[in-house]
Amino acid sequence: MNGDWKISRSNAMAIEDAVARSALLGKSADGERIATLRIEKAAACGHHPDGGGRRATIARNSISGQLERLFARGHAASYETVLECQYEGGGQLMDQLGHAIVIGGSIAGLIAARALSDYFQRITILERDEIENRPVIHKSVPQGNHLHALLNGGQRVLSALYPGFTDDLRGLGANRFTIGRDVAWYFPDGKAYSATGSLREPFDVDLEGHCASRGLIEYVIRRRTQELPGLRAETRTTVRELICRDGRVLGVRCDDGRSFEAEIVVDATGRASRAPQWLAAAGVSEPRQTTIGVDTAYSTANFRVPQWYDGESLVFITGPPPTFTRRGYIIRIENGSLLVSLIGRFGDYPPTDREGFLGFAKGAALRSRVENHKRGRAAQPDCASSISH
């Protein structure tokens, strides 16, 4: 491995962070070039291991799609990871598969595409809806208007897959919170800082999360996924059936007559999935299904944050079932908004009109909790969403 390697990422912030965490080491074996990307917090640059003290130069120059994916995959801030990939003389990644198809372009499909990008040269996302290039509720997400928050575990995973992800979220208005301090529960016997009600004073466990609308979280994931080399997204494209032969799935056929062949097909369409019917048509027995009724319904409205409101980032109003059939959530999201979700159980469902919504909130003691912070006037609603079961 003679000479310097010049490696860059299109995102300047990501390459700076990658430089701070990565060492690129090279060695020769059986005439093939092996590149090992070793993720170490203290490593700022790489040294050639077989003498000479040659350094691998990391610079902001053009990079092959394979190396870019290698850096993206290796960028796991809290993990010790060693990735070994074989290169031929030209520096191209060997043994990488050709084409992967993901059906469904919401959060699950986007993250599936990101994971596949480590192993496939090309990924095609097939999405039946028209997707706007801005934070907006995805048409096919039934609970898109309701409560969403990015907790610590999901935040770590998304930050590993998409370096700088939380910076992107905050740059578009997401609200960062600390668990134990910025999350409060109101029970019939008072305020607490844990879901069990056992902790009555704020505490800090050094775990952070972010509050944002589903539309904003999905928008940031989509924007970062679309930057992947080799990725193609087709909207307003409905998959009609699988292409199968000799017991193998070889691709998909769409309603518009187009066909796509691939080594792997991932179904990320969620509750609208037609995979059981597709597999049955291919001669595969349908899995047995069990349905469990939860008898719960939601209604949500966004409110402008009034000047007098000084509540925590997340506020939960609840009580033990079955006596208390109503619950409510208040969270701070982007654009200076409070997202208020009402939840009803056992047939006691929240309405979707303004007066009915406020009346239900009063019955849930939600309004009285909010008015504990009140100094003279009520929050004004921006809009109300539809009920979702």
Secondary structure, DSSP 8 states (H G I E B T S, - for coil): --S---B--SSHHHHHHHHHHEEEEEEEETTEEEEEEEE-TT--SEE-TTSTT-EE-B-SS---HHHHHHHHHH--TT---EEEEEE-TT--BSS-EEEEEEE--SHHHHHHHHHHTTTEEEEEEE-SS---SSS---TT-TTTTS--EE-HHHHHHHHHHSTTHHHHHHHTT-EEEETTTSEEEEETTEEESSTTS---S----S-EEEE--HHHHHHHHHHHHTTSTTEEEE-S--EEEEEEETTEEEEEEETTS-EEE-SEEEE--GGG--HHHHHHHTT------------EEEEEEEEE--TT----SEEEE---TTT--EEEEEEEETTTEEEEEEEEETT----SSHHHHHHHHHHTTHHHHHHTT-SS----EEEE---B-
